[in-house]
Amino acid sequence: MPGSAILDEKRAALDDHLRSLGRVLIAYSGGVDSAFLAWAAHQVLGDRMLAVIADSPSLARTHLADAIAFARERGIPVEIIQTNEFERPEYVRNDGQRCFHCKDELFTLMEKYRKQHGFDAIAYGVNVDDQGDYRPGQNAARMHNVVAPLLEAGLTKQELRVLAREAGLSIWDKPASACLSSRIEYGRPVTTEASSAVEQGEDALRGLGFRQFRVRHHGEIVRIEIAGEELPRALTTPMAKEFTRIFKGLGFKFVTLDLEGFRSGSMNTLLPLEHIKHAG
């Protein structure tokens, strides 16, 4: 973790970059990265920025509500657009390029909106740490000339959390999140039914008081990932019975708890290494 002087320099670099963009659209999901970027852009640009939320069956209703609430709390202008990635066969087939097709859909619509409403640029919240994972959506961003101000400023996820906390932003310690489709194993078609089962399962886990988790959809099998510090509470007979009741009620035949605990991007371990190298 760099010292405060270095972090101040990175924040200044971020502000300078944002000023250089003119009128800008921010791809906004409500997660820490995009929320901080939207807030920072609003601080610098005022009404010359607009946060854009992509709404589709892959966005959990709780995440949509949280994103809208944060924008209202901070006075950030926000627009919701409907994306149609579920109508793309190349997205639905759910191979290793699913995220590319999702972001291609998003940035195509944002580019259309940009031209119609006189904005100069589109930005999204990728950070330095995102460069170490398999994220084909970044290829779509480059293809559409979407800028990455957080990355350009050299900001990491932890640094963004520190800056958000110092700014008094409620999202500073928000758990990492991703779209519902990312919970469905590669090769299994993405459907609204599968996404709904994942969403209902995660809502149920949240209702049980768990904070950091994923519901992974493997067809008849559900694999529940829960953060290591929360695992002891999950590893009890009463909780096992509750998990079984919930997930069999959602149509799964087998209910499993992953003993490795929560880790972001665990579905990517199922992809062949050569596929990841080629796509990256």
C-alpha positions as CSV (number, residue, x, y, z in Angstrom):
1,M,0.0,0.0,0.0
2,P,1.6,3.3,-1.1
3,G,1.9,6.3,1.2
4,S,-0.7,9.0,1.3
5,A,1.4,11.3,-0.9
6,I,1.4,8.7,-3.7
7,L,-2.3,8.1,-3.3
8,D,-2.9,11.8,-3.4
9,E,-0.9,12.0,-6.7
10,K,-3.0,9.2,-8.1
11,R,-6.2,10.9,-7.1
12,A,-5.0,14.1,-8.7
13,A,-4.1,12.2,-11.9
14,L,-7.6,10.7,-12.0
15,D,-9.2,14.2,-11.7
16,D,-6.9,15.6,-14.4
17,H,-7.8,12.7,-16.7
18,L,-11.5,13.2,-16.1
19,R,-11.3,16.9,-16.8
20,S,-9.7,16.1,-20.1
21,L,-12.6,13.9,-21.3
22,G,-15.2,16.7,-21.7
23,R,-18.8,15.4,-21.4
24,V,-18.5,11.8,-20.3
25,L,-20.8,8.7,-19.8
26,I,-19.8,6.4,-17.0
27,A,-20.6,2.7,-17.2
28,Y,-22.1,2.3,-13.7
29,S,-23.0,-0.9,-11.9
30,G,-23.0,0.2,-8.3
31,G,-19.8,-1.7,-7.3
32,V,-17.0,0.0,-5.6
33,D,-15.0,0.7,-8.8
34,S,-17.7,2.2,-10.9
35,A,-19.4,3.9,-8.0
36,F,-16.2,5.7,-7.0
37,L,-15.5,6.6,-10.6
38,A,-19.0,8.0,-11.1
39,W,-18.7,10.0,-7.8
40,A,-15.2,11.3,-8.8
41,A,-16.5,12.3,-12.2
42,H,-19.4,14.1,-10.7
43,Q,-17.1,16.0,-8.3
44,V,-14.9,17.1,-11.2
45,L,-17.4,17.5,-14.1
46,G,-20.8,18.2,-12.4
47,D,-23.6,18.0,-15.0
48,R,-21.1,17.2,-17.7
49,M,-21.2,13.5,-16.7
50,L,-23.9,10.9,-16.6
51,A,-23.8,7.5,-14.9
52,V,-25.4,4.8,-17.1
53,I,-26.8,1.6,-15.6
54,A,-27.2,-1.4,-18.0
55,D,-30.4,-3.3,-16.9
56,S,-31.1,-6.9,-18.0
57,P,-31.9,-10.3,-16.4
58,S,-28.1,-10.6,-15.5
59,L,-28.4,-7.7,-13.1
60,A,-29.7,-8.7,-9.6
61,R,-32.5,-6.5,-8.4
62,T,-30.7,-5.8,-5.2
63,H,-27.6,-4.5,-7.1
64,L,-29.8,-2.3,-9.2
65,A,-31.5,-0.9,-6.2
66,D,-28.2,-0.3,-4.4
67,A,-26.8,1.5,-7.5
68,I,-29.8,3.8,-7.8
69,A,-29.7,4.5,-4.0
70,F,-26.0,5.5,-4.0
71,A,-26.5,7.8,-7.0
72,R,-29.4,9.5,-5.3
73,E,-27.5,9.8,-2.1
74,R,-24.7,11.6,-3.8
75,G,-26.7,13.5,-6.3
76,I,-25.1,11.7,-9.3
77,P,-27.2,11.9,-12.5
78,V,-28.1,8.4,-13.6
79,E,-29.8,6.9,-16.6
80,I,-31.0,3.3,-16.9
81,I,-30.8,1.6,-20.4
82,Q,-32.1,-1.8,-21.3
83,T,-29.5,-4.1,-22.8
84,N,-30.4,-7.2,-24.8
85,E,-27.4,-9.6,-24.4
86,F,-29.9,-12.4,-23.7
87,E,-31.0,-12.1,-27.3
88,R,-27.5,-12.7,-28.6
89,P,-26.8,-16.4,-29.4
90,E,-23.1,-15.9,-28.9
91,Y,-23.8,-14.7,-25.3
92,V,-26.4,-17.3,-24.5
93,R,-24.1,-20.2,-25.4
94,N,-21.9,-19.1,-22.6
95,D,-18.4,-19.9,-23.8
96,G,-15.2,-18.2,-22.5
97,Q,-16.1,-15.0,-24.5
98,R,-19.5,-14.4,-22.8
99,C,-18.3,-11.3,-21.0
100,F,-17.0,-9.9,-24.3
101,H,-20.4,-10.1,-25.9
102,C,-22.1,-8.6,-22.8
103,K,-19.7,-5.6,-22.8
104,D,-20.0,-5.3,-26.6
105,E,-23.8,-5.0,-26.2
106,L,-23.4,-2.4,-23.5
107,F,-20.8,-0.3,-25.2
108,T,-22.6,-0.4,-28.5
109,L,-25.7,1.0,-26.9
110,M,-23.7,3.6,-24.8
111,E,-22.0,4.7,-28.0
112,K,-25.3,5.2,-29.7
113,Y,-26.5,7.2,-26.6
114,R,-23.3,9.2,-26.6
115,K,-23.8,10.4,-30.2
116,Q,-27.5,11.1,-29.7
117,H,-26.9,13.3,-26.6
118,G,-23.6,15.0,-27.4
119,F,-21.2,13.3,-25.0
120,D,-17.5,13.1,-25.8
121,A,-16.4,9.9,-24.2
122,I,-17.4,6.7,-22.4
123,A,-15.5,5.5,-19.3
124,Y,-15.6,2.4,-17.2
125,G,-14.3,1.3,-13.8
126,V,-11.5,-1.2,-14.6
127,N,-8.6,-0.9,-12.2
128,V,-5.0,-2.2,-12.0
129,D,-5.9,-5.4,-10.1
130,D,-8.3,-6.4,-12.9
131,Q,-5.3,-6.8,-15.3
132,G,-4.4,-10.0,-13.4
133,D,-7.6,-11.9,-14.1
134,Y,-9.3,-13.3,-17.2
135,R,-11.7,-10.5,-18.3
136,P,-12.6,-10.6,-22.0
137,G,-14.9,-7.6,-21.5
138,Q,-11.8,-5.4,-21.5
139,N,-11.3,-6.4,-25.1
140,A,-14.7,-5.1,-25.9
141,A,-13.9,-1.8,-24.1
142,R,-10.7,-1.4,-26.2
143,M,-12.7,-2.1,-29.4
144,H,-15.1,0.6,-28.6
145,N,-12.4,3.1,-27.4
146,V,-13.8,3.2,-23.9
147,V,-11.4,4.9,-21.5
148,A,-10.3,3.5,-18.1
149,P,-9.5,6.5,-15.9
150,L,-8.9,4.4,-12.7
151,L,-6.4,2.2,-14.6
152,E,-4.7,5.2,-16.2
153,A,-4.2,6.7,-12.7
154,G,-2.7,3.4,-11.5
155,L,-5.3,2.8,-8.8
156,T,-5.7,-0.7,-7.3
157,K,-8.9,-2.0,-5.7
158,Q,-7.5,-1.5,-2.2
159,E,-6.5,2.1,-3.0
160,L,-10.0,2.8,-4.3
161,R,-11.5,1.5,-1.1
162,V,-9.2,3.7,0.9
163,L,-10.2,6.8,-1.2
164,A,-13.9,5.9,-0.9
165,R,-13.6,5.6,2.8
166,E,-11.8,8.9,3.2
167,A,-14.5,10.5,1.1
168,G,-17.2,9.1,3.4
169,L,-18.7,7.0,0.6
170,S,-21.0,4.2,1.9
171,I,-19.7,1.8,-0.8
172,W,-16.1,1.8,0.4
173,D,-16.4,-1.7,2.0
174,K,-19.1,-3.1,-0.3
175,P,-18.3,-6.8,-1.2
176,A,-17.2,-7.5,-4.7
177,S,-20.0,-8.4,-7.1
178,A,-20.5,-9.6,-10.6
179,C,-23.4,-10.3,-13.0
180,L,-25.6,-13.3,-12.4
181,S,-24.5,-14.9,-15.6
182,S,-21.0,-15.2,-14.3
183,R,-22.4,-17.7,-11.8
184,I,-23.4,-20.2,-14.5
185,E,-20.7,-22.7,-15.5
186,Y,-19.2,-22.2,-19.0
187,G,-20.9,-24.2,-21.7
188,R,-24.2,-24.3,-20.0
189,P,-26.6,-21.9,-21.8
190,V,-27.4,-18.7,-20.0
191,T,-31.2,-18.5,-19.4
192,T,-33.4,-16.2,-17.4
193,E,-34.5,-19.3,-15.4
194,A,-30.9,-20.1,-14.4
195,S,-30.2,-16.4,-13.6
196,S,-33.3,-16.2,-11.5
197,A,-32.4,-19.4,-9.5
198,V,-29.0,-17.9,-8.7
199,E,-30.5,-14.5,-7.8
200,Q,-33.1,-16.1,-5.4
201,G,-30.4,-18.3,-3.9
202,E,-28.1,-15.3,-3.2
203,D,-31.0,-13.3,-1.8
204,A,-31.6,-16.2,0.6
205,L,-28.0,-16.3,1.7
206,R,-28.1,-12.6,2.3
207,G,-31.2,-13.1,4.3
208,L,-29.4,-15.6,6.5
209,G,-26.8,-12.9,7.3
210,F,-23.9,-14.0,5.1
211,R,-22.0,-11.1,3.5
212,Q,-19.5,-12.4,0.9
213,F,-20.6,-15.4,-1.2
214,R,-21.5,-16.8,-4.6
215,V,-24.0,-19.3,-5.8
216,R,-22.4,-21.3,-8.7
217,H,-24.9,-23.0,-11.0
218,H,-23.7,-26.4,-12.4
219,G,-27.0,-27.7,-13.7
220,E,-28.5,-30.1,-11.2
221,I,-25.7,-29.2,-8.7
222,V,-25.4,-25.9,-6.9
223,R,-22.0,-25.0,-5.4
224,I,-22.1,-22.4,-2.6
225,E,-19.0,-20.4,-1.9
226,I,-18.9,-18.5,1.3
227,A,-16.0,-16.3,2.6
228,G,-13.5,-18.1,4.8
229,E,-14.2,-16.0,7.9
230,E,-17.9,-16.9,7.5
231,L,-17.5,-20.6,6.8
232,P,-17.6,-21.8,10.4
233,R,-21.2,-20.5,10.6
234,A,-22.0,-22.3,7.4
235,L,-20.5,-25.6,8.5
236,T,-23.2,-26.6,10.9
237,T,-25.9,-29.3,10.6
238,P,-28.7,-26.8,11.0
239,M,-27.3,-24.5,8.3
240,A,-26.7,-27.5,6.0
241,K,-30.4,-28.3,6.4
242,E,-31.4,-24.7,5.6
243,F,-29.2,-24.6,2.5
244,T,-30.7,-27.9,1.3
245,R,-34.3,-26.6,1.9
246,I,-33.6,-23.4,0.0
247,F,-31.7,-24.7,-3.0
248,K,-33.8,-27.8,-3.6
249,G,-36.8,-25.5,-3.5
250,L,-35.1,-23.6,-6.4
251,G,-34.9,-26.8,-8.5
252,F,-31.4,-28.1,-7.7
253,K,-31.0,-31.8,-7.0
254,F,-27.7,-31.7,-5.2
255,V,-26.6,-28.9,-2.8
256,T,-22.9,-28.5,-2.1
257,L,-20.8,-26.1,0.0
258,D,-17.3,-25.4,-1.5
259,L,-14.8,-25.9,1.3
260,E,-12.3,-23.6,-0.4
261,G,-14.7,-20.7,0.3
262,F,-15.4,-17.7,-1.8
263,R,-13.0,-16.6,-4.4
264,S,-13.7,-14.3,-7.3
265,G,-13.6,-15.7,-10.8
266,S,-13.6,-19.4,-9.7
267,M,-15.5,-20.4,-12.8
268,N,-12.5,-19.3,-14.9
269,T,-10.5,-22.3,-13.5
270,L,-12.7,-24.5,-15.7
271,L,-11.5,-22.9,-18.9
272,P,-8.5,-24.4,-20.7
273,L,-5.3,-22.4,-20.2
274,E,-4.8,-22.1,-24.0
275,H,-8.2,-20.6,-24.3
276,I,-7.4,-17.9,-21.7
277,K,-4.0,-17.1,-23.3
278,H,-5.6,-16.8,-26.7
279,A,-8.5,-14.6,-25.5
280,G,-6.3,-12.4,-23.3
